[in-house]
């Protein structure tokens, strides 16, 4: 009697097949283990044995030849996906994730029915993917990621990963301003800014040389740009920038509400809360004895 031929599973199984299919469509992917946690992409970093921190741009305390943690591990290179570092990983993986920003996409992660109802009322329809608790709304275009932009709503794009849950339904829509606006916090009120600055210029200080647009406005623009371009250690960058601005302009009374509001808005756009901005400003003033 002829023995049945055993069915051979492809190395890596269906998750690797999915990853390779996505990579062929220029969507950077990575495997996730239980709990939606990434693997490292080198043997020394597997299971974060080296102490590397997921979601960070750099590997942390280890000395990897390349970035290999969290979203930064995502790749479209089939040789990496099937290579010796990741070949055994796919057998343990629980899901495939992808880097939306690397694919030029933004995912609006809606975590519960109320968040979905809000999105249907305020955001344009686009491609939708069902999740365990809610939906992913996917838009064409990348932006800065941010968590908890409102109750049950996260933005996953650059420097972030999202689970691959299927191609979804409906047509992909261009990233609208309504989504970009979700990460922009309101600038502090005029009253709050006046309190932070410490009031108007001292009486009798006269016309300050910093009031000229070629000096003050350029300095504020450069300070806001420095905050905006910070890719890590945002809180420290905000504090150092506030300190530099106050060192240059804090004693002559030339800072107006609009100047400080612009700095606070830049910091809040990077994820700093109003309280963090206020604390950083106050600490900088205290450091300078203002």
Helices and strands as residue ranges (DSSP letters): H 13-24, E 29-33, E 37-38, G 43-48, G 70-73, H 78-82, H 84-92, E 95-98, G 101-103, E 105-110, H 113-122, E 127-130, E 135-140, E 146-150, E 153-156, E 162-163, E 173-174, H 177-180, G 181-183, H 190-197, G 209-211, I 213-217, H 218-228, H 234-249, H 257-269, H 274-288
